[in-house]
Each structure stands twice: as structure tokens, then as C-alpha cells.
Amino acid sequence: MVRAMSPELIGILSVGVALAGLVLRLSARIDGIEDRLASVEQRLARVEGLLEGLGLSGRVAPATGD
């Protein structure tokens, strides 16, 4: 004898599938954001290095004991 799924069970399964799809999409977006942030951090480090090389880093040199 084959039993049909109840409407409640179908609803619960549908919500579960929808939530799983959202989690997968959000995970992919977060991975993309992390990649872009890493790229920005690398670029910022390069700019900071260039500014420091030009003496424009904005950091105060430590005082010498002259």
C-alpha cells in the first residue's frame, strides 16, 4: 500500500529545500566578497608601501636620542 505525503510534510520539505538553496547562494556570495576584499587588501598594502617609500606614510618617525 502506497501512502501519499500529507500537505504538511510537503510544505516542510519545500521550506527545507528553499532554505538550502538560500544557504548555497549566500555562501557563494560570501566567497565572492572575501575574494574581492583580499584583492582590495593587496592593493592597499601596495599603495601603503609606495607611500612609505616616498616618505608620505603619515607615520611619525621614532625620536632619536641625540
MMTF fields as JSON, N, C-alpha, C and O atoms, coordinates in Angstrom:
{
  "mmtfVersion": "1.0.0",
  "mmtfProducer": "UNKNOWN",
  "numBonds": 263,
  "numAtoms": 264,
  "numGroups": 66,
  "numChains": 1,
  "numModels": 1,
  "chainsPerModel": [1],
  "groupsPerChain": [66],
  "chainIdList": ["A"],
  "bondAtomList": [4, 2, 8, 6, 12, 10, 16, 14, 20, 18, 24, 22, 28, 26, 32, 30, 36, 34, 40, 38, 44, 42, 48, 46, 52, 50, 56, 54, 60, 58, 64, 62, 68, 66, 72, 70, 76, 74, 80, 78, 84, 82, 88, 86, 92, 90, 96, 94, 100, 98, 104, 102, 108, 106, 112, 110, 116, 114, 120, 118, 124, 122, 128, 126, 132, 130, 136, 134, 140, 138, 144, 142, 148, 146, 152, 150, 156, 154, 160, 158, 164, 162, 168, 166, 172, 170, 176, 174, 180, 178, 184, 182, 188, 186, 192, 190, 196, 194, 200, 198, 204, 202, 208, 206, 212, 210, 216, 214, 220, 218, 224, 222, 228, 226, 232, 230, 236, 234, 240, 238, 244, 242, 248, 246, 252, 250, 256, 254, 260, 258],
  "bondOrderList": [1, 1, 1, 1, 1, 1, 1, 1, 1, 1, 1, 1, 1, 1, 1, 1, 1, 1, 1, 1, 1, 1, 1, 1, 1, 1, 1, 1, 1, 1, 1, 1, 1, 1, 1, 1, 1, 1, 1, 1, 1, 1, 1, 1, 1, 1, 1, 1, 1, 1, 1, 1, 1, 1, 1, 1, 1, 1, 1, 1, 1, 1, 1, 1, 1],
  "groupList": [{"groupName": "MET", "atomNameList": ["N", "CA", "C", "O"], "elementList": ["N", "C", "C", "O"], "formalChargeList": [0, 0, 0, 0], "bondAtomList": [1, 0, 2, 1, 3, 2], "bondOrderList": [1, 1, 2], "singleLetterCode": "M", "chemCompType": "L-PEPTIDE LINKING"}, {"groupName": "VAL", "atomNameList": ["N", "CA", "C", "O"], "elementList": ["N", "C", "C", "O"], "formalChargeList": [0, 0, 0, 0], "bondAtomList": [1, 0, 2, 1, 3, 2], "bondOrderList": [1, 1, 2], "singleLetterCode": "V", "chemCompType": "L-PEPTIDE LINKING"}, {"groupName": "ARG", "atomNameList": ["N", "CA", "C", "O"], "elementList": ["N", "C", "C", "O"], "formalChargeList": [0, 0, 0, 0], "bondAtomList": [1, 0, 2, 1, 3, 2], "bondOrderList": [1, 1, 2], "singleLetterCode": "R", "chemCompType": "L-PEPTIDE LINKING"}, {"groupName": "ALA", "atomNameList": ["N", "CA", "C", "O"], "elementList": ["N", "C", "C", "O"], "formalChargeList": [0, 0, 0, 0], "bondAtomList": [1, 0, 2, 1, 3, 2], "bondOrderList": [1, 1, 2], "singleLetterCode": "A", "chemCompType": "L-PEPTIDE LINKING"}, {"groupName": "SER", "atomNameList": ["N", "CA", "C", "O"], "elementList": ["N", "C", "C", "O"], "formalChargeList": [0, 0, 0, 0], "bondAtomList": [1, 0, 2, 1, 3, 2], "bondOrderList": [1, 1, 2], "singleLetterCode": "S", "chemCompType": "L-PEPTIDE LINKING"}, {"groupName": "PRO", "atomNameList": ["N", "CA", "C", "O"], "elementList": ["N", "C", "C", "O"], "formalChargeList": [0, 0, 0, 0], "bondAtomList": [1, 0, 2, 1, 3, 2], "bondOrderList": [1, 1, 2], "singleLetterCode": "P", "chemCompType": "L-PEPTIDE LINKING"}, {"groupName": "GLU", "atomNameList": ["N", "CA", "C", "O"], "elementList": ["N", "C", "C", "O"], "formalChargeList": [0, 0, 0, 0], "bondAtomList": [1, 0, 2, 1, 3, 2], "bondOrderList": [1, 1, 2], "singleLetterCode": "E", "chemCompType": "L-PEPTIDE LINKING"}, {"groupName": "LEU", "atomNameList": ["N", "CA", "C", "O"], "elementList": ["N", "C", "C", "O"], "formalChargeList": [0, 0, 0, 0], "bondAtomList": [1, 0, 2, 1, 3, 2], "bondOrderList": [1, 1, 2], "singleLetterCode": "L", "chemCompType": "L-PEPTIDE LINKING"}, {"groupName": "ILE", "atomNameList": ["N", "CA", "C", "O"], "elementList": ["N", "C", "C", "O"], "formalChargeList": [0, 0, 0, 0], "bondAtomList": [1, 0, 2, 1, 3, 2], "bondOrderList": [1, 1, 2], "singleLetterCode": "I", "chemCompType": "L-PEPTIDE LINKING"}, {"groupName": "GLY", "atomNameList": ["N", "CA", "C", "O"], "elementList": ["N", "C", "C", "O"], "formalChargeList": [0, 0, 0, 0], "bondAtomList": [1, 0, 2, 1, 3, 2], "bondOrderList": [1, 1, 2], "singleLetterCode": "G", "chemCompType": "PEPTIDE LINKING"}, {"groupName": "ASP", "atomNameList": ["N", "CA", "C", "O"], "elementList": ["N", "C", "C", "O"], "formalChargeList": [0, 0, 0, 0], "bondAtomList": [1, 0, 2, 1, 3, 2], "bondOrderList": [1, 1, 2], "singleLetterCode": "D", "chemCompType": "L-PEPTIDE LINKING"}, {"groupName": "GLN", "atomNameList": ["N", "CA", "C", "O"], "elementList": ["N", "C", "C", "O"], "formalChargeList": [0, 0, 0, 0], "bondAtomList": [1, 0, 2, 1, 3, 2], "bondOrderList": [1, 1, 2], "singleLetterCode": "Q", "chemCompType": "L-PEPTIDE LINKING"}, {"groupName": "THR", "atomNameList": ["N", "CA", "C", "O"], "elementList": ["N", "C", "C", "O"], "formalChargeList": [0, 0, 0, 0], "bondAtomList": [1, 0, 2, 1, 3, 2], "bondOrderList": [1, 1, 2], "singleLetterCode": "T", "chemCompType": "L-PEPTIDE LINKING"}],
  "groupTypeList": [0, 1, 2, 3, 0, 4, 5, 6, 7, 8, 9, 8, 7, 4, 1, 9, 1, 3, 7, 3, 9, 7, 1, 7, 2, 7, 4, 3, 2, 8, 10, 9, 8, 6, 10, 2, 7, 3, 4, 1, 6, 11, 2, 7, 3, 2, 1, 6, 9, 7, 7, 6, 9, 7, 9, 7, 4, 9, 2, 1, 3, 5, 3, 12, 9, 10],
  "groupIdList": [1, 2, 3, 4, 5, 6, 7, 8, 9, 10, 11, 12, 13, 14, 15, 16, 17, 18, 19, 20, 21, 22, 23, 24, 25, 26, 27, 28, 29, 30, 31, 32, 33, 34, 35, 36, 37, 38, 39, 40, 41, 42, 43, 44, 45, 46, 47, 48, 49, 50, 51, 52, 53, 54, 55, 56, 57, 58, 59, 60, 61, 62, 63, 64, 65, 66],
  "secStructList": [7, 7, 7, 7, 7, 7, 2, 2, 2, 2, 2, 2, 2, 2, 2, 2, 2, 2, 2, 2, 2, 2, 2, 2, 2, 2, 2, 2, 2, 2, 2, 2, 2, 2, 2, 2, 2, 2, 2, 2, 2, 2, 2, 2, 2, 2, 2, 2, 2, 2, 2, 2, 2, 6, 6, 7, 1, 7, 7, 7, 7, 7, 7, 7, 7, 7],
  "xCoordList": [0.842, 0.0, 0.889, 1.784, 0.659, 1.444, 0.716, -0.467, 1.433, 0.822, 1.264, 2.439, 0.346, 0.654, 1.19, 0.828, 2.043, 2.566, 1.487, 0.697, 1.476, 0.495, 0.904, 2.082, -0.04, 0.297, 1.297, 2.12, 1.209, 2.141, 3.576, 4.51, 3.732, 5.055, 5.615, 6.801, 4.769, 5.202, 5.642, 6.644, 4.9, 5.256, 6.578, 7.404, 6.787, 8.045, 9.22, 10.262, 9.067, 10.138, 10.421, 11.576, 9.381, 9.556, 10.339, 11.234, 9.995, 10.718, 12.176, 13.074, 12.419, 13.792, 14.608, 15.765, 14.015, 14.708, 14.984, 16.071, 14.0, 14.185, 15.306, 16.135, 15.336, 16.393, 17.763, 18.746, 17.838, 19.113, 19.604, 20.797, 18.697, 19.07, 19.582, 20.56, 18.927, 19.389, 20.77, 21.613, 21.001, 22.305, 23.398, 24.474, 23.131, 24.131, 24.425, 25.58, 23.383, 23.58, 24.349, 25.258, 23.983, 24.678, 26.133, 27.015, 26.381, 27.753, 28.589, 29.736, 28.024, 28.736, 28.992, 30.066, 28.016, 28.203, 29.272, 30.093, 29.265, 30.262, 31.65, 32.601, 31.783, 33.081, 33.556, 34.733, 32.636, 32.983, 33.417, 34.373, 32.718, 33.074, 34.444, 35.244, 34.719, 36.029, 37.144, 38.2, 36.922, 37.93, 38.164, 39.306, 37.078, 37.217, 37.909, 38.721, 37.605, 38.244, 39.739, 40.546, 40.106, 41.527, 42.244, 43.382, 41.588, 42.168, 42.36, 43.398, 41.377, 41.479, 42.597, 43.338, 42.724, 43.783, 45.156, 46.065, 45.316, 46.596, 46.904, 48.036, 45.903, 46.11, 46.454, 47.333, 45.761, 46.024, 47.434, 48.122, 47.869, 49.231, 50.252, 51.28, 49.974, 50.891, 50.954, 52.037, 49.796, 49.758, 50.471, 51.219, 50.248, 50.934, 52.441, 53.195, 52.881, 54.314, 54.876, 55.963, 54.144, 54.598, 54.669, 55.628, 53.661, 53.661, 54.796, 55.443, 55.025, 56.116, 57.462, 58.351, 57.612, 58.851, 59.087, 60.233, 58.023, 58.144, 58.243, 58.424, 58.124, 58.175, 56.852, 56.813, 55.78, 54.467, 53.504, 52.289, 54.048, 53.189, 52.319, 51.327, 52.673, 51.906, 52.291, 51.736, 53.237, 53.691, 54.835, 55.676, 54.853, 55.905, 57.093, 56.955, 58.265, 59.486, 59.8, 59.559, 60.33, 60.66, 61.759, 62.677, 61.632, 62.6, 63.958, 64.032, 64.992, 66.344, 66.882, 66.469, 67.775, 68.329, 69.525, 70.552, 69.418, 70.538, 70.686, 71.578],
  "yCoordList": [-1.179, 0.0, 1.245, 1.36, 2.159, 3.383, 4.511, 4.746, 5.212, 6.332, 7.632, 7.807, 8.511, 9.832, 10.731, 10.586, 11.645, 12.581, 13.583, 14.02, 13.93, 14.905, 16.304, 16.547, 17.205, 18.574, 19.247, 20.059, 18.895, 19.477, 19.034, 19.833, 17.75, 17.221, 17.837, 18.158, 17.997, 18.634, 20.074, 20.531, 20.78, 22.158, 22.229, 23.097, 21.318, 21.303, 21.007, 21.654, 20.041, 19.714, 20.871, 21.136, 21.548, 22.691, 23.813, 24.41, 24.084, 25.127, 24.715, 25.547, 23.451, 22.971, 23.122, 23.539, 22.787, 22.921, 24.394, 24.744, 25.259, 26.697, 27.248, 28.028, 26.853, 27.318, 26.813, 27.551, 25.579, 25.034, 25.819, 26.096, 26.175, 26.978, 28.344, 28.832, 28.969, 30.275, 30.189, 31.058, 29.152, 28.98, 28.825, 29.407, 28.055, 27.867, 29.172, 29.47, 29.947, 31.226, 32.203, 32.887, 32.268, 33.183, 32.778, 33.632, 31.49, 31.009, 31.433, 31.853, 31.326, 31.729, 33.233, 33.681, 34.009, 35.469, 35.849, 36.73, 35.196, 35.497, 35.151, 35.892, 34.032, 33.668, 34.751, 35.109, 35.271, 36.333, 37.599, 38.257, 37.937, 39.135, 38.956, 39.891, 37.77, 37.512, 37.658, 38.208, 37.171, 37.306, 38.772, 39.206, 39.531, 40.953, 41.704, 42.591, 41.367, 42.023, 41.719, 42.602, 40.493, 40.133, 40.932, 41.359, 41.136, 41.928, 43.377, 43.978, 43.933, 45.314, 45.432, 46.415, 44.447, 44.478, 44.455, 45.157, 43.65, 43.612, 44.949, 45.428, 45.548, 46.848, 47.918, 48.747, 47.9, 48.876, 48.706, 49.695, 47.477, 47.234, 47.771, 48.319, 47.618, 48.129, 49.655, 50.236, 50.302, 51.765, 52.243, 53.221, 51.568, 51.94, 51.816, 52.664, 50.745, 50.576, 51.687, 52.195, 52.071, 53.174, 54.487, 55.245, 54.751, 55.989, 55.997, 57.021, 54.858, 54.774, 54.981, 55.629, 54.433, 54.616, 56.067, 56.501, 56.814, 58.237, 59.111, 60.325, 58.5, 59.266, 59.949, 60.912, 59.467, 60.08, 59.177, 59.266, 58.32, 57.345, 57.963, 57.361, 59.162, 59.795, 59.316, 59.768, 58.405, 57.909, 58.781, 59.23, 59.006, 59.82, 58.917, 57.837, 59.371, 58.597, 58.598, 59.598, 57.504, 57.465, 58.482, 58.713, 59.073, 60.091, 59.42, 58.329, 60.094, 59.588, 60.267, 61.377, 59.624, 60.146, 61.068, 60.902, 62.028, 62.949, 63.97, 64.816],
  "zCoordList": [0.0, 0.0, 0.0, 0.837, -0.909, -1.031, -0.326, -0.569, 0.557, 1.271, 0.611, 0.288, 0.419, -0.14, 0.973, 2.14, 0.591, 1.588, 1.959, 1.122, 3.224, 3.696, 3.232, 2.972, 3.128, 2.725, 3.675, 3.254, 4.957, 5.92, 5.646, 5.71, 5.341, 5.048, 3.768, 3.695, 2.775, 1.531, 1.801, 1.252, 2.637, 2.999, 3.724, 3.438, 4.667, 5.426, 4.51, 4.61, 3.624, 2.681, 1.726, 1.392, 1.292, 0.391, 1.069, 0.472, 2.3, 3.047, 3.234, 3.106, 3.531, 3.696, 2.42, 2.467, 1.29, 0.009, -0.281, -0.741, -0.013, -0.248, 0.635, 0.166, 1.899, 2.8, 2.366, 2.442, 1.917, 1.438, 0.221, 0.101, -0.673, -1.838, -1.439, -2.005, -0.465, 0.012, 0.644, 0.421, 1.426, 2.068, 1.014, 1.148, -0.02, -1.072, -1.81, -2.113, -2.099, -2.795, -1.919, -2.391, -0.637, 0.274, 0.443, 0.524, 0.495, 0.622, -0.584, -0.43, -1.767, -2.983, -2.984, -3.386, -2.537, -2.485, -1.461, -1.719, -0.316, 0.714, 0.215, 0.468, -0.494, -1.072, -2.038, -2.047, -2.851, -3.784, -3.068, -3.479, -2.002, -1.223, -0.577, -0.552, -0.059, 0.554, -0.471, -0.161, -1.691, -2.745, -3.09, -3.239, -3.214, -3.535, -2.412, -2.676, -1.158, -0.02, 0.009, 0.301, -0.288, -0.329, -1.407, -1.211, -2.538, -3.619, -3.178, -3.454, -2.505, -2.019, -0.986, -0.987, -0.112, 0.894, 0.242, 0.685, -0.811, -1.518, -2.169, -2.109, -2.786, -3.428, -2.403, -2.635, -1.269, -0.213, 0.332, 0.582, 0.519, 1.005, 0.015, 0.414, -1.271, -2.298, -2.236, -2.296, -2.117, -2.037, -0.776, -0.82, 0.336, 1.576, 1.419, 1.896, 0.743, 0.512, -0.347, -0.074, -1.39, -2.238, -1.466, -1.609, -0.656, 0.136, 1.152, 1.37, 1.76, 2.734, 2.045, 2.597, 0.84, 0.088, -0.283, -0.4, -0.467, -0.797, 0.455, 0.358, 1.606, 2.855, 3.158, 3.924, 2.571, 2.755, 3.515, 3.341, 4.348, 5.016, 6.097, 6.507, 6.57, 7.625, 9.004, 10.005, 9.057, 10.35, 10.847, 10.069, 12.119, 12.721, 12.983, 13.559, 12.554, 12.791, 14.281, 14.959, 14.8, 16.221, 16.547, 15.76, 17.72, 18.152, 18.43, 18.994, 18.025, 18.302, 19.539, 19.874, 20.2, 21.455, 21.231, 21.889, 20.326, 20.061, 21.133, 21.061]
}
